[in-house]
Amino acid sequence: MIQAPLSGIKVIEIAGLGPGPCAGMMLADMGADVVLVERKTANSNGVDLGDSHRAMLFNRGKRSLAVDLKSPEGIELVLNLIDGAEVLIEGFRPGVMERLGLGPEVCMARNPRLVYGRMTGWGQSGPLAQAAGHDPNYIGISGALWYGGGANNAPTAPMTLVGDLGGGTLMLAWGILCAVLQAQRTGEGQVVDAAITDGSAYLSTLLWVLKHTGQLQDGLGTGWADRAAPWSDTYRCADGGYVTLCALEPQFYRELSERLELVDHPLFARQWDASCWPQAKTELETLFLSRTRDEWCELLEGTDACFAPVLNLTEATRHPHNIARNTFLNVEGMVQPAPAPKLSRYQPEVGVPPVSGEHTEELLAELGMNPAKIAQLRGQGVV
């Protein structure tokens, strides 16, 4: 059996919500041993996502230890786990881990090779570092949200994708892996300060390319990339469904025009004549309203017209392309996205999210504790 890419990497994740746990999931999917340190008593200020542990897909494949982080004994247990780990992940506001006694100075003094991953919205420093916020706030100040708007549309983006998961999760995971590789060479760990604002700005690099080449302006709704062009937008169909177009290159625009029987229409004769775009868009709005989404799929899907239907989550699991690529999995009745990207020499085995504290005794035994000591800690309410 081929060994998992991250086999042998131990990750301690201090439980939270959002991008940090998703980074832990990605590491677990690729074979890392991710130990989830959960509060023994639920946080009264946390978001209530219900009590179904199986729905917490971002915890799949992890092992769970429930511990009282307000007790010195509980903190010492976590420090003992950190002693043998390569990575720690936390997603609290700056200063919280320090107040718990689990800040980077303490942890890295005990384990100099530790990569200390910190996930926040605004970062560990700066005037907004201590402010509350969520995904749209972070991508609002980074510029990443702006071109989600148009001339007549307020800037918007799907929740969590651009900020939490793109600018947050992916950048945290990327930084952790870079730091782990460096620690393996040098023997020295470091702090990874992953701010969603920084990450979403980094992911906007192609938008900056378009800005520098004159294809995007600071004003909305003037270029092809911010929905001014009729051949690069989303359209409503007769059944209420939606389809997307982005026929950017001339050969793709020509195919779209031919399939829509618009080759001889004067509004569509010159792809880059922006003076025709408003009227041409009105023509396409009317045209796409004349058929259902499935009828447009029958005509355009799989061609070089650069077309796709806009599917909801349930529909996405049923699309033939996603089925063929095993894009989604069903694990014990819970449909969920499969790990990505696909590796030619390793097929991840997706685990099941643990019940809080499910692996407490197992993990304490790995620290060398005997049953009597574990029973004592349980009696004291530490675990």
Stockholm file with secondary structure:
# STOCKHOLM 1.0

chainA/1-383         MIQAPLSGIKVIEIAGLGPGPCAGMMLADMGADVVLVERKTANSNGVDLGDSHRAMLFNRGKRSLAVDLKSPEGIELVLNLIDGAEVLIEGFRPGVMERLGLGPEVCMARNPRLVYGRMTGWGQSGPLAQAAGHDPNYIGISGALWYGGGANNAPTAPMTLVGDLGGGTLMLAWGILCAVLQAQRTGEGQVVDAAITDGSAYLSTLLWVLKHTGQLQDGLGTGWADRAAPWSDTYRCADGGYVTLCALEPQFYRELSERLELVDHPLFARQWDASCWPQAKTELETLFLSRTRDEWCELLEGTDACFAPVLNLTEATRHPHNIARNTFLNVEGMVQPAPAPKLSRYQPEVGVPPVSGEHTEELLAELGMNPAKIAQLRGQGVV
#=GR chainA/1-383 SS CCCCTTTTCEEEEECCSTHHHHHHHHHHHTTCEEEEEEESSCCTTSCCCCSCGGGCGGGTTCEEEEECTTSHHHHHHHHHHHHTCSEEEECSCTTHHHHHTCCHHHHHHHCTTCEEEEEESSCSSSTTTTSCCCHHHHHHHHSTTGGGCBTTBCCCCCTTIIIIIIIIIIHHHHHHHHHHHHHHHHSCCEEEEEEHHHHHHHTTHHHHHHHHTTSSCSSSSSSGGGTCSTTSSEEECTTSCEEEECCCSHHHHHHHHHHTTCTTCGGGSSTTCGGGHHHHHHHHHHHHTTSCHHHHHHHHTTSTTCEEEECCHHHHHHCHHHHHTTCEEEETTEEEECCSSCCSSCCCCCCCCCCTTTTHHHHHHHTTCCHHHHHHHHHHTCC
#=GC SS_cons         CCCCTTTTCEEEEECCSTHHHHHHHHHHHTTCEEEEEEESSCCTTSCCCCSCGGGCGGGTTCEEEEECTTSHHHHHHHHHHHHTCSEEEECSCTTHHHHHTCCHHHHHHHCTTCEEEEEESSCSSSTTTTSCCCHHHHHHHHSTTGGGCBTTBCCCCCTTIIIIIIIIIIHHHHHHHHHHHHHHHHSCCEEEEEEHHHHHHHTTHHHHHHHHTTSSCSSSSSSGGGTCSTTSSEEECTTSCEEEECCCSHHHHHHHHHHTTCTTCGGGSSTTCGGGHHHHHHHHHHHHTTSCHHHHHHHHTTSTTCEEEECCHHHHHHCHHHHHTTCEEEETTEEEECCSSCCSSCCCCCCCCCCTTTTHHHHHHHTTCCHHHHHHHHHHTCC
//
